[in-house]
Amino acid sequence: MLVTGAGALLGQGIIRSIRAAKNAYSIVGVDPNPLSAGLYWCDVAYRGPMAKDPDFIDAMLRIIHLEKPDVLIPGTDLELAAFAASRHDIESATACKVLVASPEAVEIADDKGKTSAFLAANGFPFPPTARATDRDAVAALARDLGFPLIAKPRIGARSVGVRLLRSTEDLEQVSREPDYIVQEHVGTPDNEYTASGLYVDGDCRAGIVMRRDLRDGNTYRAYVDDDPLLHGWLRKWTAALAAFGPANFQFRVRPDGTPVVFEINARFSGTTPLRAQAGFNEVEMMLDHLLGGETIRPPPITPCILLRHWSETVVSTEMIEAVRRP
């Protein structure tokens, strides 16, 4: 396996999920920073360019030709668009399969304005949304929904830059941000969920829903939820997005019980290794499907509470210097 973004929470979660699989895999890790802990959990480590580098895909191809991995899995959001656009070229030039969604699904997930438009077009509950610079539309949101409202970057992740708007003065300040959107403030932190569906062969083949507590934009406590209503919604969202493989949906539940998606990720999630601990190893399921042709079926899931914590990786300076070299 080749896993990029070994310094990201997502990339590290993918590596941990591969290590937890029943089959033993060799892992090639790639990251621009040689001080990324995930590199040293792998069998081979490479320092690679950033996704915005014009040489990014060519560098990945050089590593693929050297290491001959069976599957490449992107481990950071910033690389998704590049891999989605180049997937067929990589697979045509090598024997490596690229586990990435279509460019269309990646675009819907990356742009929160397009996320809301996708949900609305498919008849799903969605948070009413307006560009922050559209004063009339934002004023209508405030009039119809009242305060508080939420402002966030149109393209962003991990709650970076999210603002809670409590007054017209707050609206006035955010109206000067051309790359922001304003949305309904849905539910409360006590009813926030993260869910993953696996889309293969034209349908959602398996899924898991977890209620979560956030810290610094990431899940640090997760509660495995077996609500059949929420699982039904997950299957509908996943089938409509039709991303290849994993799709992650973050949502809150309104007081009337309606789940409202406010973010989609057309990829594995930062909570992927937590899901594996509960019996839902989505990385393993996708690898079994891609490499062995196995049919994906919902696995038995263990009801539990997952508590996240810090850990350490000790690395010698010689190992770091070896990765620093081109």
Secondary structure, DSSP 8 states (H G I E B T S, - for coil): -EEE-TTSHHHHHHHHHHHTSSS----EEEES-TT-GGGGGSSEEEE---TTSTTHHHHHHHHHHHH--SEEE--SGGGHHHHHHHHHHHHHHSS-EE----HHHHHHHH-HHHHHHHHHHTT-----EEETT-HHHHHHHHHHH-S-EEEEESS--TTTT-EEE-SHHHHHHHTT-TTEEEEE--S-GGGEEEEEEEEETTEEEEEEEEEEEEETTEEEEEEEE--HHHHHHHHHHHHHH--SEEEEEEEEE-TTS-EEEEEEESS--TTHHHHHHTT--HHHHHHHHHHH------------EEE---------HHHHHHHH--
